[in-house]
Amino acid sequence: GHSVTIRDVLFKVASTSIKEYQMFTDTYDINNTHIENAHKLIEFIKQEEVLSVFRYDKTNTSQRYQFDKIATFLFTPNYDTAKKIVGLGIGLTPIGDDILTGYLFARQALGNTVSWTDDIVEYAQKRTNNISLKSLSEVKNHHYTSFLIKLLEDFFTKDCIETAKKWINYGATSGAALLTGF
């Protein structure tokens, strides 16, 4: 068997619970339907009652600060703006990390390598928690869960956003953030 220690607590993990991910190497071409579906997905996120870059308390200084940094990254994604959202925000996995994960995931799906991916994962090692770091590392290495693979396949081969919509309720903010980055 396997075990994991978190702080002072030792957890036993059954071998059947451990799954190795194979590197996902499929890439997709984007077409007008995908762009239309991305706009539909943005509208869907805007309408949902979930904290996101589209829906937050603009009178709350902390939220305004966080979402200003996130908006800057989304409009001008680069290493410098990405560094400003690593570890930023609320949630078990900070919202900034989830947006970054979604962004890197989508770019890889389109066959577009982000030149600063290794650098941002290294930067994150000292600026976020282990769960977020693991997510960023897995996406960097093209190791996607079956749920992420289904999202890609449905979005790009079936022109369907229903799987993506299901992500909205994943965690307190993670689903909406991942979709926003995507």
VENTA-V200479 format. One record per residue. RES is the residue in one small letter. SS is DSSP state (2 for helix, 1 for strand, 0 for the rest). OMEGA is omega in whole degrees, -180 to 180 (none if undefined). Layout:
res = <RES:RES>
ss = <SS:SS>
omega = <OMEGA:OMEGA>
This chain:
res = <g:h:s:v:t:i:r:d:v:l:f:k:v:a:s:t:s:i:k:e:y:q:m:f:t:d:t:y:d:i:n:n:t:h:i:e:n:a:h:k:l:i:e:f:i:k:q:e:e:v:l:s:v:f:r:y:d:k:t:n:t:s:q:r:y:q:f:d:k:i:a:t:f:l:f:t:p:n:y:d:t:a:k:k:i:v:g:l:g:i:g:l:t:p:i:g:d:d:i:l:t:g:y:l:f:a:r:q:a:l:g:n:t:v:s:w:t:d:d:i:v:e:y:a:q:k:r:t:n:n:i:s:l:k:s:l:s:e:v:k:n:h:h:y:t:s:f:l:i:k:l:l:e:d:f:f:t:k:d:c:i:e:t:a:k:k:w:i:n:y:g:a:t:s:g:a:a:l:l:t:g:f>
ss = <0:1:1:1:1:1:0:0:1:1:1:1:1:0:2:2:2:0:0:0:0:0:0:0:0:0:0:0:0:0:0:2:2:2:2:2:2:2:2:2:2:2:2:2:2:2:2:0:0:0:0:1:0:0:1:0:0:0:0:0:2:2:2:2:2:2:2:2:2:2:2:2:2:2:2:0:0:0:2:2:2:2:2:0:0:0:0:0:0:0:0:0:0:0:2:2:2:2:2:2:2:2:2:2:2:2:2:2:2:0:0:0:0:0:0:0:2:2:2:2:2:2:2:2:0:0:0:0:0:2:2:2:2:2:2:2:2:2:2:2:0:0:0:0:0:2:2:2:2:2:2:2:2:2:2:2:2:0:0:0:0:2:2:2:2:2:2:2:2:0:0:0:0:2:2:2:2:2:2:2:2:0>
omega = <-180:176:178:177:174:-170:-178:-175:178:178:174:-179:179:179:-180:179:-178:-179:174:178:174:178:180:-173:179:172:-174:173:-180:178:-177:178:178:179:177:180:176:177:177:179:176:179:178:180:-180:-176:-177:178:-179:179:-179:178:-180:-175:177:-179:-177:175:179:-175:-179:179:180:178:-178:-175:171:178:-180:179:178:178:-176:180:179:-178:176:-176:-178:179:177:179:-177:179:177:179:-175:170:-176:175:177:168:-177:-175:178:179:-180:177:178:178:179:179:-180:178:-179:180:178:-180:179:179:180:179:176:-171:-176:-178:180:-178:-177:176:177:178:-178:-178:-178:-173:177:-178:-176:-180:178:179:178:179:179:180:180:179:177:-177:179:176:-175:174:178:179:178:178:177:177:179:-177:180:-178:-173:-178:180:-178:-174:179:-178:177:178:-180:179:-179:-175:-178:179:-178:180:-179:-171:-177:179:-179:179:180:179:177:180:none>
